[in-house]
Amino acid sequence: MPILPPEPDMYPEVLLQSPPADAKWWAVYTLSRREKDFMRRLRALEIAFYGPMIRKTTRSSSGRQRSSYVPLFPGYVFLCGDEEQRRDALATNCVSNTLEVGDVDALLQDLIAIRRLVESDVALSPEARLVEGMRVRVRSGPFEGVEGVVVDRRGEDTLLVAVNFLQQGVSVSMKDYEMEQID
């Protein structure tokens, strides 16, 4: 059986580059395992959203490698719109709860950094809870300018980029010379 191509995880494609100025943002908590269904319904209703998806590769018991696309933040999709669009989203029967985002600028910066990491197609490790650490900025390479926190995992320096609103994030292995400390 062929692997299906990934479905769009953002609508419209330019949402993070040019978000509507007067729109509100919500973190929508979906019913269990309904993120993709919810995003399909939002796309059909032409409601702006972003639900980052990452490629997950596993091996079956026979040793065959299988790939699928799973939500980076299980249960969460970010919705951008007005109150009427939020009500339309609630009517999809995929929503458990909505949380209005207070600091939209900080959320957008976090989502743009997450998007850059996801699009790079490097191995990412979802991080459930944030830890204290040194704040850094990547100096060069494909992640130049991305800010995050350094954590030590299995003896490797790892850059943790987080969506602070959710207290979740994603990490990628990097060398210490690729990062610089910020205040």
N, C-alpha and C positions, 0 to 999 in steps of 0.2 A: 504494500500500500504506500503510495507516495506521500511525502510530507507536504502538508498544505503550506502555502506561503503565509507569512505573517499578515494579520489584518492591520489596518491603520490604527495606531494607538493615539493619534491626535487628529482633531478636526477643528477648524481647517488647518492645513499643513503649516501655515504661517502664524499660528496662534501665539507662540512664545516670542516671535520676532516683532509682531505688531498686535498686541492684545487690545481689545476695545477699551477705550479710556474710561468710559462710564460704567463698565460692567463690574459685577461683584464676582468673587471666587468662593467656591465651597469645596471642601474635601467631603466627597460623598462616600459613605460606607455602604457597600453593597451587601446583599444577601450572600450567603456562602457560595463561592465558585460561580458567581454571576457577572464578573467584571466584563468579560468579552461580550456577553449578551447585552449588558447595559450599554457598552460603547456602540454596539451595532444599532441599538434603538436610538441613542442620542444622535448618531450620524443620520439616521432616517428622519429625525425631527429637525435636523440642521442646528443642533445645539453644540456650542464649542466645548471641547473637553480635552484632557490629556490623562492617559493612563499608561505609564511606561511599561513596556513589555520587554523581557529579555529571553534570549535563547537558552534553553536548558537541555543538556545532553545527558542521557542515561544509557545504561547497557541492560539489555534483557538477560534473562537467565541463560539463554543460549549464546550470549556474547555479542549479539547484534546491537549496534549503536543506534539509538533513537533520539531525535531532536523534537522539541516542542517549544512553543512560546508561552511563557507564563508571566503573570503580573509581577513587577518588581516589588510593589507594595500590595500584597494580597489583601483584597477587600476594599481598596481605595481607588477612586477615580476623581480627578480634579475637574470641576465644572466651572465654566465661565459664562455668565449671562445675567439676566435680570430675574426678578421674582417670578414672573410668568414662566420663564424657561425652567426655573427650579421646580415649580409646581408640575410642569409637563414631565420633568425627569422623575419626580416622585410618582407620577401616574404610570410609569413603566412596570411597576411591581417588581423592580430589581433592587430597590433602595431600602436599607435598614435605618439609616440616620444621615443627617447632613450637619457639617460643622462649618460655620462661616469663617473665612480667613480674615483676620484683623489687619495684618501687615502684608499687603499684597505685593509690595516691592520686594520684600525679603523672600516671599514664596516664589516669585518669578525668577529671582536670581538662583535660588536652589534648583528649580525645575530646569532652567537653562543649563546649569552645570550637570545635572542628572542626564539630560538629553544628550549632551556632548559625550558623556561616558558611554551611554547605551549605543549611540551611533558609531562609536569607535570599534565595536565588535571585538573587544578584548574580554577576557574572562572576568566577570564581576561576581562579587559575593554579597548578597543582600545582608544587611546588618539590622537586627531587630531593635537594639537599644544603643543609644549613644554613650560614649565613654569620654571622660575628661582627657585632654591632651593638648599638644601644641598646635596652634592654628598656623597653617601654611598656605602658600600659593605656589602652583607649578610654574617653574621658570621658563621651560621650553618644551617643544614637542607638540603632539596633537592636543594635549590638555593644558597648554599654556594659558595662564590666567585663572584656571579653576582653583577655587579655595576650598579648604577642608581641614580636617584634623588628622594628625598622624597617630596611628595606633601600632603597637608591636604585636604581630601575629606570627607564631612559629618562627621567631627569629628574623622575620622580614619586615621592612618598613612598609606600611600600608597606608594609603591615603583614603580617608573616609570622607565622602561627600554626603551630606545629609539634607533631608527636608525637615528642618527643625520643627515645623508645625506638627508633623506626625511623630517626631522622635524616632524616625527610621531613616535609613540611608543605604548607600552602596559603597563597596570598597574595591580598590584596585592596587596591586603590588607596584611599588615604585622604589627607586633608589633615593637615598637621602640627598645626593647631589642634584637631583632634579627638582628639589623643592627649596623654598626660602621661607624663613619665619616672617610672619606678619604680626602686627600688634592688635 
